[in-house]
């Protein structure tokens, strides 16, 4: 039976179903009522059957496997030029880490008997949701900016999903998507519910990578894999990009579960990287949000998010792990991107934000040269074609 949803802020519980609200009536993001903790000692990596990919960790997931390409267990390789390890999240089926969330989100959709999913995205999440919807045999509408990269648009179209191009800001894309999700239920008190929750009574089920808890159930497997690949230990720090923070929060949730279950000892510091000009988390922490010239950058289009859906949770994760967040300008991102390509890592520009941030963290003395650091490389360079 599919897990119900609950609001961690006000305590309201919502019954699972295709018309369940996409957030609580109080405005807070919803979570699963179930939070599974596996029992017993974990197997060493060489003894794990990883043929199911990230679903190897099904005991941690409040979702049953229905839609998968057996994705996951991405390689972790030494990166001597950075004195770090890179986890190659760009080798997923659609070329980005967003497949972690897509497999669990579409599996949840199948559990609920959903017939059509709707998502808004700058590109990678939309391409991933479209691809996994095709795998599930479900219709999909993907709302994207009018200037979305052609490679990402083609991925959506070739999966037989319908791209809906919206003029304006990234926020305008989300607003148009939510209008389609909620439909016109202004006079329907039963649909609205006694807390006026935003139920999904419109054109489809909101498969949101920012709001849907099923997506974060998938991204937290990043932490499980990393720990397994390090002999069930955690690094001193992980440097991750932050837009909506889907991988950042997923990592925090995954490491937290491992720690609570006694599988690992302690938490890594989670260090965030935002693009200059789009750095609300950095601003909330009192840091500078633009580059040295007082400008923003558009090179990292995948994290151009001014209002993260779960911004408060990101800040809590930073505080709980003793982490931080910094804004990185266009020049350091381009320099890092060129350096990555010269070292054989064919990634997209947004992916270079975290390696560029690692250099700045070291310059500021936040990360020591001899510390064990892991950086995910999140998106393939093929997405820029």
Secondary structure, DSSP 8 states (H G I E B T S, - for coil): ----EEETTT--EE--STT--SS-TTS--EEES------S----GGGS--TTGGGGGGGG-SS---S--------EEEEGGGTEEEEEGGGSTTSBTHHHHHHHHHHHHHHHT-SEEEEEESSHHHHHHHHHHHHHT-EEEEEEETT--HHHHHHHHHTT-EEEEE-S-HHHHHHHHHHHHH-S-TT-HHHHTTTT-----SSSEE--TTT-HHHHHHHTHHHHHHHHHTTS---SEEEEE-SS-HHHHHHHHHHHHHHHTTSSSS--EEEEEEETTB-HHHHHTT---S-TTS----S-GGG--SS-TTHHHHHHHHHHHT-EEEEE-HHHHHHHHHHHHHTT--B-GGGHHHHHHHHHHHHTTSS-TTS-EEEEE-BBGGGG-
